[in-house]
Amino acid sequence: MVAEVDEIGDAGDGTAARLWQCIFRAIFGDGGTVGMSAHKTAIPSGTSIFKANINPRLAATARQLFPGDCILVIARPSQLLSTLEPRRGDIFIRTARGEGWSAIGVVASDGTHAQDRLASLGFRFEGYPRAEPGRYIHLIEPGSPNRRRGTRFARRLCDEAGQVLPDTMLLRPNFAI
Protein backbone atom coordinates (compact mmCIF):
# COMPACT_ATOMS: atom_id res chain seq x y z
CA MET A 1 0.00 0.00 0.00
CA VAL A 2 2.78 2.46 0.88
CA ALA A 3 4.35 2.08 -2.58
CA GLU A 4 0.97 2.64 -4.26
CA VAL A 5 0.32 5.79 -2.20
CA ASP A 6 3.82 6.98 -3.09
CA GLU A 7 2.82 6.79 -6.77
CA ILE A 8 -0.35 8.93 -6.49
CA GLY A 9 1.64 12.03 -7.38
CA ASP A 10 0.60 15.62 -7.23
CA ALA A 11 -2.87 15.46 -8.70
CA GLY A 12 -5.11 18.22 -7.45
CA ASP A 13 -8.73 17.34 -6.77
CA GLY A 14 -9.35 13.70 -6.01
CA THR A 15 -6.00 13.05 -4.33
CA ALA A 16 -7.61 12.25 -0.95
CA ALA A 17 -10.14 9.94 -2.62
CA ARG A 18 -7.33 8.16 -4.44
CA LEU A 19 -5.41 7.79 -1.18
CA TRP A 20 -8.47 6.22 0.53
CA GLN A 21 -8.97 3.94 -2.47
CA CYS A 22 -5.39 2.66 -2.02
CA ILE A 23 -6.11 2.04 1.66
CA PHE A 24 -9.38 0.19 0.97
CA ARG A 25 -7.73 -1.85 -1.79
CA ALA A 26 -5.02 -2.93 0.67
CA ILE A 27 -7.63 -3.90 3.29
CA PHE A 28 -10.24 -5.61 1.10
CA GLY A 29 -8.20 -6.59 -1.95
CA ASP A 30 -11.11 -5.78 -4.30
CA GLY A 31 -9.96 -2.62 -5.98
CA GLY A 32 -11.28 -0.63 -3.02
CA THR A 33 -14.90 -0.96 -4.09
CA VAL A 34 -16.21 -2.35 -0.78
CA GLY A 35 -14.83 0.57 1.20
CA MET A 36 -15.61 3.15 -1.45
CA SER A 37 -19.19 1.96 -1.86
CA ALA A 38 -19.81 2.51 1.83
CA HIS A 39 -19.54 6.23 1.12
CA LYS A 40 -22.07 6.32 -1.72
CA THR A 41 -21.20 9.80 -2.97
CA ALA A 42 -18.09 11.20 -1.33
CA ILE A 43 -15.10 10.12 0.69
CA PRO A 44 -15.13 11.87 4.07
CA SER A 45 -12.56 14.58 4.59
CA GLY A 46 -9.72 14.22 7.06
CA THR A 47 -11.44 16.88 9.16
CA SER A 48 -14.72 14.93 9.36
CA ILE A 49 -12.85 11.70 10.20
CA PHE A 50 -10.93 13.55 12.91
CA LYS A 51 -14.05 15.13 14.44
CA ALA A 52 -16.07 11.91 14.34
CA ASN A 53 -13.35 10.04 16.22
CA ILE A 54 -12.80 12.56 19.03
CA ASN A 55 -16.38 13.64 19.75
CA PRO A 56 -18.37 11.02 21.73
CA ARG A 57 -21.63 12.44 20.30
CA LEU A 58 -20.39 11.51 16.83
CA ALA A 59 -19.47 7.89 17.67
CA ALA A 60 -22.23 6.55 15.39
CA THR A 61 -20.91 8.73 12.57
CA ALA A 62 -17.39 7.39 13.15
CA ARG A 63 -18.67 3.81 12.83
CA GLN A 64 -20.40 4.72 9.55
CA LEU A 65 -17.31 6.30 8.00
CA PHE A 66 -15.63 2.95 7.42
CA PRO A 67 -17.14 -0.50 7.00
CA GLY A 68 -16.65 -2.80 9.99
CA ASP A 69 -13.48 -2.18 11.92
CA CYS A 70 -11.33 -1.62 8.84
CA ILE A 71 -9.68 1.47 10.35
CA LEU A 72 -8.61 1.61 14.01
CA VAL A 73 -7.76 4.81 15.92
CA ILE A 74 -4.41 4.18 17.57
CA ALA A 75 -3.43 7.69 18.70
CA ARG A 76 -5.95 10.34 19.68
CA PRO A 77 -5.26 14.01 20.34
CA SER A 78 -3.59 14.66 23.72
CA GLN A 79 -3.14 10.91 24.38
CA LEU A 80 0.25 9.79 25.68
CA LEU A 81 2.12 7.92 22.99
CA SER A 82 3.75 5.63 25.62
CA THR A 83 4.45 2.23 24.04
CA LEU A 84 2.71 2.92 20.74
CA GLU A 85 5.05 2.47 17.82
CA PRO A 86 3.80 4.00 14.56
CA ARG A 87 4.09 1.52 11.71
CA ARG A 88 4.56 1.83 7.98
CA GLY A 89 1.08 2.15 6.45
CA ASP A 90 -0.54 3.97 9.40
CA ILE A 91 -2.64 6.99 8.42
CA PHE A 92 -1.74 10.41 9.81
CA ILE A 93 -4.34 13.20 10.03
CA ARG A 94 -3.49 16.78 11.02
CA THR A 95 -6.38 19.23 11.13
CA ALA A 96 -6.25 22.98 10.86
CA ARG A 97 -8.62 23.58 13.74
CA GLY A 98 -11.19 26.22 12.95
CA GLU A 99 -10.16 26.38 9.29
CA GLY A 100 -11.95 23.29 7.94
CA TRP A 101 -9.02 21.63 6.18
CA SER A 102 -6.61 18.87 7.06
CA ALA A 103 -3.46 17.12 5.89
CA ILE A 104 -3.58 13.36 5.37
CA GLY A 105 -0.50 11.22 4.96
CA VAL A 106 0.65 7.64 5.19
CA VAL A 107 3.50 6.65 7.50
CA ALA A 108 6.44 5.69 5.27
CA SER A 109 8.67 3.97 7.85
CA ASP A 110 8.30 2.46 11.31
CA GLY A 111 8.91 4.39 14.50
CA THR A 112 9.37 7.98 15.54
CA HIS A 113 12.37 10.29 15.45
CA ALA A 114 13.49 12.89 18.01
CA GLN A 115 13.65 16.45 16.69
CA ASP A 116 17.38 16.72 17.39
CA ARG A 117 18.11 13.77 15.05
CA LEU A 118 15.97 14.77 12.06
CA ALA A 119 18.67 16.62 10.13
CA SER A 120 21.32 13.95 10.71
CA LEU A 121 18.83 11.31 9.44
CA GLY A 122 18.28 13.32 6.26
CA PHE A 123 14.71 14.45 7.00
CA ARG A 124 13.02 17.66 5.91
CA PHE A 125 10.37 18.52 8.43
CA GLU A 126 7.53 20.89 9.11
CA GLY A 127 8.87 24.15 10.45
CA TYR A 128 12.21 23.59 8.67
CA PRO A 129 14.90 24.64 9.52
CA ARG A 130 13.74 24.78 13.18
CA ALA A 131 12.10 21.64 14.57
CA GLU A 132 9.81 21.94 17.58
CA PRO A 133 10.63 19.60 20.49
CA GLY A 134 8.96 16.19 20.31
CA ARG A 135 8.79 13.08 18.15
CA TYR A 136 8.32 13.10 14.38
CA ILE A 137 7.18 10.49 11.86
CA HIS A 138 8.24 9.97 8.24
CA LEU A 139 5.25 10.56 5.94
CA ILE A 140 4.16 10.28 2.35
CA GLU A 141 1.73 13.10 1.53
CA PRO A 142 0.26 12.88 -1.96
CA GLY A 143 -1.06 16.11 -3.39
CA SER A 144 0.52 19.46 -3.73
CA PRO A 145 3.25 19.67 -2.67
CA ASN A 146 3.81 16.00 -3.37
CA ARG A 147 5.89 14.50 -0.59
CA ARG A 148 6.97 11.04 -1.69
CA ARG A 149 8.83 8.51 0.43
CA GLY A 150 12.17 9.61 -1.00
CA THR A 151 11.48 13.22 -0.02
CA ARG A 152 12.01 12.10 3.60
CA PHE A 153 9.44 14.51 4.99
CA ALA A 154 8.55 14.31 8.69
CA ARG A 155 5.68 15.78 10.69
CA ARG A 156 5.56 16.21 14.44
CA LEU A 157 3.36 13.60 16.13
CA CYS A 158 3.83 14.43 19.80
CA ASP A 159 5.45 16.95 22.12
CA GLU A 160 8.54 16.32 24.25
CA ALA A 161 6.39 14.74 27.00
CA GLY A 162 5.08 12.17 24.50
CA GLN A 163 1.59 13.67 24.27
CA VAL A 164 -0.02 13.48 20.81
CA LEU A 165 -0.58 17.00 19.48
CA PRO A 166 -4.17 18.28 19.95
CA ASP A 167 -4.76 18.58 16.18
CA THR A 168 -3.31 15.18 15.29
CA MET A 169 -4.60 11.61 15.00
CA LEU A 170 -3.04 8.34 13.89
CA LEU A 171 -5.16 5.55 12.36
CA ARG A 172 -4.22 2.00 11.45
CA PRO A 173 -5.78 -0.01 8.63
CA ASN A 174 -6.98 -3.34 10.03
CA PHE A 175 -5.71 -5.89 7.53
CA ALA A 176 -7.06 -8.73 9.68
CA ILE A 177 -10.72 -8.20 8.74
C-alpha positions in Angstrom: 0.0 0.0 0.0 2.8 2.5 0.9 4.4 2.1 -2.6 1.0 2.6 -4.3 0.3 5.8 -2.2 3.8 7.0 -3.1 2.8 6.8 -6.8 -0.3 8.9 -6.5 1.6 12.0 -7.4 0.6 15.6 -7.2 -2.9 15.5 -8.7 -5.1 18.2 -7.5 -8.7 17.3 -6.8 -9.4 13.7 -6.0 -6.0 13.1 -4.3 -7.6 12.3 -1.0 -10.1 9.9 -2.6 -7.3 8.2 -4.4 -5.4 7.8 -1.2 -8.5 6.2 0.5 -9.0 3.9 -2.5 -5.4 2.7 -2.0 -6.1 2.0 1.7 -9.4 0.2 1.0 -7.7 -1.8 -1.8 -5.0 -2.9 0.7 -7.6 -3.9 3.3 -10.2 -5.6 1.1 -8.2 -6.6 -2.0 -11.1 -5.8 -4.3 -10.0 -2.6 -6.0 -11.3 -0.6 -3.0 -14.9 -1.0 -4.1 -16.2 -2.3 -0.8 -14.8 0.6 1.2 -15.6 3.1 -1.4 -19.2 2.0 -1.9 -19.8 2.5 1.8 -19.5 6.2 1.1 -22.1 6.3 -1.7 -21.2 9.8 -3.0 -18.1 11.2 -1.3 -15.1 10.1 0.7 -15.1 11.9 4.1 -12.6 14.6 4.6 -9.7 14.2 7.1 -11.4 16.9 9.2 -14.7 14.9 9.4 -12.9 11.7 10.2 -10.9 13.6 12.9 -14.1 15.1 14.4 -16.1 11.9 14.3 -13.4 10.0 16.2 -12.8 12.6 19.0 -16.4 13.6 19.8 -18.4 11.0 21.7 -21.6 12.4 20.3 -20.4 11.5 16.8 -19.5 7.9 17.7 -22.2 6.5 15.4 -20.9 8.7 12.6 -17.4 7.4 13.1 -18.7 3.8 12.8 -20.4 4.7 9.6 -17.3 6.3 8.0 -15.6 3.0 7.4 -17.1 -0.5 7.0 -16.6 -2.8 10.0 -13.5 -2.2 11.9 -11.3 -1.6 8.8 -9.7 1.5 10.4 -8.6 1.6 14.0 -7.8 4.8 15.9 -4.4 4.2 17.6 -3.4 7.7 18.7 -6.0 10.3 19.7 -5.3 14.0 20.3 -3.6 14.7 23.7 -3.1 10.9 24.4 0.3 9.8 25.7 2.1 7.9 23.0 3.8 5.6 25.6 4.4 2.2 24.0 2.7 2.9 20.7 5.0 2.5 17.8 3.8 4.0 14.6 4.1 1.5 11.7 4.6 1.8 8.0 1.1 2.2 6.4 -0.5 4.0 9.4 -2.6 7.0 8.4 -1.7 10.4 9.8 -4.3 13.2 10.0 -3.5 16.8 11.0 -6.4 19.2 11.1 -6.3 23.0 10.9 -8.6 23.6 13.7 -11.2 26.2 13.0 -10.2 26.4 9.3 -12.0 23.3 7.9 -9.0 21.6 6.2 -6.6 18.9 7.1 -3.5 17.1 5.9 -3.6 13.4 5.4 -0.5 11.2 5.0 0.6 7.6 5.2 3.5 6.7 7.5 6.4 5.7 5.3 8.7 4.0 7.8 8.3 2.5 11.3 8.9 4.4 14.5 9.4 8.0 15.5 12.4 10.3 15.4 13.5 12.9 18.0 13.7 16.4 16.7 17.4 16.7 17.4 18.1 13.8 15.0 16.0 14.8 12.1 18.7 16.6 10.1 21.3 13.9 10.7 18.8 11.3 9.4 18.3 13.3 6.3 14.7 14.5 7.0 13.0 17.7 5.9 10.4 18.5 8.4 7.5 20.9 9.1 8.9 24.2 10.5 12.2 23.6 8.7 14.9 24.6 9.5 13.7 24.8 13.2 12.1 21.6 14.6 9.8 21.9 17.6 10.6 19.6 20.5 9.0 16.2 20.3 8.8 13.1 18.2 8.3 13.1 14.4 7.2 10.5 11.9 8.2 10.0 8.2 5.2 10.6 5.9 4.2 10.3 2.3 1.7 13.1 1.5 0.3 12.9 -2.0 -1.1 16.1 -3.4 0.5 19.5 -3.7 3.3 19.7 -2.7 3.8 16.0 -3.4 5.9 14.5 -0.6 7.0 11.0 -1.7 8.8 8.5 0.4 12.2 9.6 -1.0 11.5 13.2 0.0 12.0 12.1 3.6 9.4 14.5 5.0 8.5 14.3 8.7 5.7 15.8 10.7 5.6 16.2 14.4 3.4 13.6 16.1 3.8 14.4 19.8 5.5 16.9 22.1 8.5 16.3 24.2 6.4 14.7 27.0 5.1 12.2 24.5 1.6 13.7 24.3 0.0 13.5 20.8 -0.6 17.0 19.5 -4.2 18.3 19.9 -4.8 18.6 16.2 -3.3 15.2 15.3 -4.6 11.6 15.0 -3.0 8.3 13.9 -5.2 5.6 12.4 -4.2 2.0 11.5 -5.8 0.0 8.6 -7.0 -3.3 10.0 -5.7 -5.9 7.5 -7.1 -8.7 9.7 -10.7 -8.2 8.7 
